[in-house]
Structure formats: C-alpha cells, structure tokens
C-alpha cells in the first residue's frame, strides 16, 4: 500500500480529505471547523498532532475555514497558491504558507501533488492528482464543467474523488435565489449529476477501482440520485473496462471508509 485516503466530510458546508502514506498524514482542504476536523481525525484513530501538512485547493470557506484554528498551536506547513492565500485573508504567517503554482508538481512528505486548473469562481482554483509508489489518486471538486484538461489528468488513476454537486431539476425548483441558481449551474459553478454521468459514460478510462462522489448539495441533491445517475452511466459502457469500479458517496457528517491503493 503506497497511499490511502479517507474523506473526513464533504458538502457545501465543509470539505476535508485525509491522505496518508505510511506514518505521514496530509489534509487536503480544511473546510470543517478546526474542532470538528480534530474530532473526525480522532474517529479515524489519529490525533491532530499526526498531521504533517495541509494542502488547500482554493480560498472558499467550505475548503479552508478551519485552517487557521487547526494550526494555531502547531508547526504545520500550509500549501496553497499565492492568489488563493491573498484571497483567503487567513491569518497565517508567511513562514507557514508554502506557495505552489498550478501546473507545477510539488512534493509533500514524499507524496507528489500535481495541481491543475479547474473552472470555478475562485481566485486560483485547482484540483490535484496525488502519486506515490505507483499509485495515483485524483481529488476534483468545485468546477463548473469537466474540461479536456480534467479528463486528461484523470486518466490512469486508481481512485477518483469527483464532485457531483446537484441534480439540475432539484436545483431549478429548489429554495435558492435565481442568481445563486445561475451561479451554481454556470461554467464557473459546480458539477451536476448529469455532467458526472456524461464523464463516466464517455471520458472515464475505466481504470479507477473507486470513484467517490463528493460535495453533494444538501438542498439540491440526494445521494440516491447521484449514485443512480453514475451507475447508469457505467452500465451503459458495455464492452469497456469499468466492471471493477465501485461507486461510493462522501457524506457531510462522517468520514468515509479508508481506501487503500
């Protein structure tokens, strides 16, 4: 086993993923509160002091609101782009923040992170592939559509965490103001179940053993709808290799199982 991951929680209220390589543990995003992040780590058998580094995808609160309180009494590097740090206005010291640039791989605790641009209404939003010892994972959240770059980066992955934010029909008739609905549905918003299904039917190479659907909207989606849409897309790929791909849902209130690669 080279890598493992557990999604500590994922929703519009907060997102955080635990990446582990041996005795090194890295948090990708800390959108839960600092206290809740520590609680969910304990539920996974880890203390907060076990975290070696934090990597941030972009500055929106549901991905970074817990960073400052979590590291307040710890000497933990926080990796993020220059523009994301500036936009976040997080009270972190320049010594704590380690900058990276989209498109340029960087190493954290012996794990290779490759950030790539995604279409979202943030200062400098990125998703990541994560590699060590021949294992390759991808964590892709907060994007309005699946670009050719995203499809290319998701090739040859052993595990994929992919946003499946909303059901279009639920969003259209739901409680959000029209301006917010337009934002979510825009090409700088969030992925729908239909967009994920289109990718799984036509862009997915079928290699990943696990595809975890994440960042589901509480108001505009249901886990059953997201899974049904994704399963139908995989079933339509007759003759293509994806029979070993399992589909799971990341929940807002608890960590997923541990996925090992």
N, C-alpha and C positions, 0 to 999 in steps of 0.2 A: 504494500500500500504506500503510494507516494503522497497522495493528497486525500483529504476528506473535507466535507462541508456540512454544516447544519445552518439552516435559515432560522435565526432566532425569532423572527417575526417579520411579516410583510403585509402592508396595506397602505392606504393613503394616510394613515395615522403614524406610521413609522416602519422603517426597513433596516434590517441589520443581518449580516451573514457572517458566520464563523468559518474561517478557512484554517485548516490545521495540516501541518507537515511535521510528523514526529512530535517533538515536545515544543514546537513553535506554533503559536496561535495568533492569527491576524483577524481583525474585524474589518469587513468591507461595509462601510457606512454604519453610522450610529444614529439612527433616526428615532429610536426609543429614548426615553429619558435615561440619564446616567444610572439612576437607581434601578430602573426596570431592566436595563441591559445587564447590570451586575446580577440581578435576581435570576434572569434566564440563563446566564452563564453558570450560576450555581446549580441550576436544574440540570445542566449538562455535565456537571461534575467538575467545573472549573471556577477558580476564584478570579476576580478582576485582575489580580496581580499576574495571572498567567498570560495576559495579552502582551504580545511583543511589539505590535504596531497596529496602526489604523490606516486604512486607505479610504478616501472619500471620492464618490463619483461626481457629485455636484453639490451646490450650496443650498438646495431647498431643504426646509426644516425637517421633512419626513425622512431625510437621509443624513442630516448632520446635527440635529438639535441637541443630541446627547453627548456630543464630543467633548465640549469644554468641561462640563461637570464630571464626566467619566475620567478624564485625565488630570483633573485638578491637583491631585496629590500623587501623581505618577509621572515617571520619566519615560514617556512613550512617544515615539515619533508619529506624526500625522502627515500622511502623504496626500497631496492634492495639487491641482494646478494653481498657478498664480492668480488667474482671474477668478477661479472658484473661491479661493481664500479671501480675496478682496471683496467679493460679492457677499460672502457669508457673514462678514463682520464678526467672526468668532474671536473672543478674547484669548488668542493663543500667541505665545511668544514666537518670534522669528526663528529661534533655535529649535522649537518644537516642530514647526512646519517644514516638511521636506517637499520641494516642488518637483513635479514631473510635467511632461508635455504630452499632449495627445499624439499618438502615433509612435512614441518613443518608448520601447520596453525599459523596465527598471526592475531591480531585484529587491525583494523584501524578505529577510530571513531565509535566503536560499531559494525562494519561490519567485518565478518570473511572472511579472504582471505586464501585459501589453494593453495599454489603453487605446481605445479608438472612438472617434467622434460618433455621436448619435444625435438625431434631430429632436430637440426638446427646447423649451423656452427657459433655458438657464444660461448662465454666463459662459460656461465652457464644459458642457455635459459630455461624459464619456461612459462607455461600458468597458468590460475587461475580459480578456482571456487570461487564464491562470495556469501555469505549467510547472511541473516538476517530475523528474524521473520517468518521462514518457507519458504521463497523464496530462490531459488538457481539459480544463473546465471553462465555461463562459457564464458570466453573470450580466444580463442585459435587461435593464429596467429604465423606465422613463424615456420613451421615444414615441414620436407620432406615427412613424411608419418604419417598415423594415427595409432599409436601403440595401443597395448592392454590396456596400462595404460590410454591413452587418451579416448578410448571407455568407460572404467570403470568410469573415472571421469565425463564423460558427461551424465551418467545415472541420471535420476530423476531431470534434470534441467528444469526450467520453461522458460528459454531463453538461446540461444546459439549464440555467435558471432564466426564464423568459417572462416578461410582463404579459399578463392577459387581463388588462385593467377593467374593461367594461363590456357589457352587452349593449349593442347600439340601440335596440328597441327600449330597453330599460332606461338608458340614459335619456333618450328623447322624451319619454313620458314622465321622467323622474322629477325630483324636487329642486334640482339645481336651477339657478337663473339662466336664461338663454345665453348670456355672454359666457358663462362658465361652461355650459354645454358645448358651445362653439370652440372654446379653448381646448377642452378635452378631446374633441373629435378632430382637431386641426392636425396638420402635418408637423406641428411642434408640441403636440399634446401627448396622448397616451394610446397604447395599442388596444384595439378591440379584440374580442374573441374571434371575430371573423378574420382579422388580419393575421392572428396567430395560426388559425386554421389554414389560411392561404399559404403561409410559410411552410407549415408542416406537410401540406399536400404537394407543394411544388419547389420549395427551396431547401428543405431539410435533406441532408445526405443520408439519414437513417442510422448513423453510427452510434449516437449517444445512447447509453444504457438507461439513463434517467433524464427526463425532461420535467422540470418542476415549474408549474405555472404560478406566478407571483404577482404581488402588487394588485390584488383584486379589490375593486371598489366595494365598500360596504353598502352603498346606496344604489349602485348601478350594475351589479353583477351578482351571480350566485355561483358557488363552487361547482354545483351540478351542471350549470350551463357551460362554464368554461371547460370542464372535463368532457362533456358530451361533444362539444364542438371540436375539440382537439382529437378525441378518439375517432370521430367520424372521418376527420382528415387523414389520419394514419391508416384507417381501414380502407380508404379509397386508393391507397398506394399499392394496389395489387402488383405483385411481382417485384417490388422494391424492398430492399432490406430495412426493415424497421420493426420486425417481429419481436426483437429483444428489447425494444424501447418501452420503459414503464412511464406512465404519466402520473404525477402527483400534484397536490395543491399545497402551497405555503399558506399557513394560517396567520391571522393577525395577533392571536392571543397566546401562542405557544410555539416552541421550536419544532422543527421537523425532525424526523429520524436522521441518523448520521449516514451520509452517502460516502462511500469509500471507493477510491479509484487507484 
